[in-house]
Amino acid sequence: MKRPNINILIFNKIFQIELIAKDTINKERKMLNAIISIKQLLNKIDFSAEIVPINDFDQLKELLIDLKNEPLNEVELKLIQRIIKI
């Protein structure tokens, strides 16, 4: 019986790990971009004059959409959900 080529097996496993790592990096990069975007929007708010609805997803989302003047992307929406949960 022929033994499988160990080099090929190892490189296949490393390739699978590499793909997972690249996917994780890409997701985290998108989250960092969303964090930067939301922080920039929040910096536009005069907190002494505006009540920021930090416990209401829909109201916070609408406030940020108004500040951004366009819809929030999927990652920004996920970030708002995380903000509400904390």
Secondary structure, DSSP 8 states (H G I E B T S, - for coil): -----HHHHHHHHHHHHHHHHHHHHHHHHHHHHHHHHHHHHHTT--TTT----TT-HHHHHHHHHHHHTS---HHHHHHHHHHHH-
